[in-house]
Amino acid sequence: MIKVFVPVDTDGNYATIEPAGLNFKIDDYLVVKYTTLSFTVPQTAIDSTNSELAKLGDTRLNEVFSLIWAITLPGEITETNADYFDKDTATWNFKYTTLKNGRQITVKSRYIDWPLVLIISAINVMIVLFLYMITRRKNW
């Protein structure tokens, strides 16, 4: 089980969040690996009354609170719902309202084992050359 530790005060106390519906899967083929990670950041137990004071508090907290969460996977990211991603890292920006309402996290990557591709290619070239040399000798 993956647990995320979130600081709750300046004394070093932490609360834990357990992602709901965690799905982590690696499909490993000969030269390609596909990695999939998805889960839901659960809603917080914050009072969500509809009073004007609560709405003002939500607005203020949304302005000052932010959390940036980055996940790095092997290979190149091929699919994600992140706010930003580059080659191998997906980044989500959480505001107060995002944590209050929960959010789905999804990221998929593809890793190609290039050294193994080169080795297999070299072996294939050697086999072709070997067969060519054998057929060439028989024709003499």
N, C-alpha and C positions, 0 to 999 in steps of 0.2 A: 504494500500500500504506500502510495506517495503522499506525504504530508507537506504542506507549505506552512512555514512559520512566519507570522506577521507580527511586527512589533506593535504593542498596544500602549506603551508609555515610555518615558525616558529612563526608567529604572532597569531596563533590560528584560521586562516581562514580555512574553510572546503568547499569542493565541495560535492555535493550529487550525488550518482549513484542509479538509480532506476532499479532493476533487471527486465529483460524482460522475459515474459512468466512464471511468478511466478505460481507455482503449489504446494499448500500445502493442504494435505488431511489426515484425520484421519478416518480409518475404525475401528469402535468400536463394537466388538462382546462381548459376555457375559464375558469371562475371558481373552480375548486377544485384544490388540489394535495394529493396524498397522499404522505407521506414514510415509508419503511420502512427501519429500520436493525436488523440483527441480526448477531451474531457470537458466537463462543465464546472466553471468556478461557481460554487453555490451562492445563493442569496444570503445576505447577512440578516441577522435578527434585529435590524434597526427598526424602530417604530416608524411606520409610514403613515402617520395621520395626515389628513388633508387640510389641516388648519393653515392659515396664512403664515403663522410663525414657523411651522414645520417646513413649509415651502421655502421661506427665506433662509432658514438654516441649511436646507439642502443646497440652495443656490450658492451660499457662502462656502460650504464645505466642498462643493464641486469646483470652486475657483481655487482653493488653496491645497486640496488634497489630490495627489496623483501618484500612481504606482506604475513603473515601467517593468514589464516582464519580458525577458528574452529567452528563447529556447534555441539551442544550436544542435543540429542533427548532422550526421555524416552525409557527405555528398551535396547535391544541389537541391534546393527546395523547389518542388514542382507545383504544389498547391497549398494554399493557406488562407485563413480568414484574418490574418494579422493586419495591424494598422500599417506596418512597414516590414519589408523583408529584403535581404540581400542574398548573396549566394547560398550560405548555409545557416543563417540566423533569421528567425522570425521574431518580431517585437510587437507586443501589445501594450497600449497605453490605457491604463485604468483610471477612471475618475471615480469620485465618491458614488455617483449614481450608478456607475457600472457595477461596482462591488455590491451596492444595495440591491440591484436587480438580478445579478448573476450574469454570466457570459459563457458562451461556448468557445472553446479553443480547439482549433484544428490545424494540423500541419503535416505535410507529406514530403518526403525527399527521395531522391534516387542517387545511389552511389555506384559508380562504375569502377571496377578493379582493373585499371589500365595495365599494371604490370602483368597480371594474369592474361589479359587480352594479347599483350605482346608475346608472351611465352607461347600461348596457343598458336598464334600466327606464325612464329618462328618454327615451331614443330611442323605445322602444315607445309610451310615452304620447304623444309628439309625433306619431308615425305615426298613432295612433288618432285624435287630435284633427284632424290634417290630413285624413284620410279622412272624418271626420264633417263637417268644414266643406265638403268637395267635394260630398258627397252632399246636404247641406243646400241648397247653392246650386242644384243641378240641380232640386230640388223647387220652387223659386220660380218 
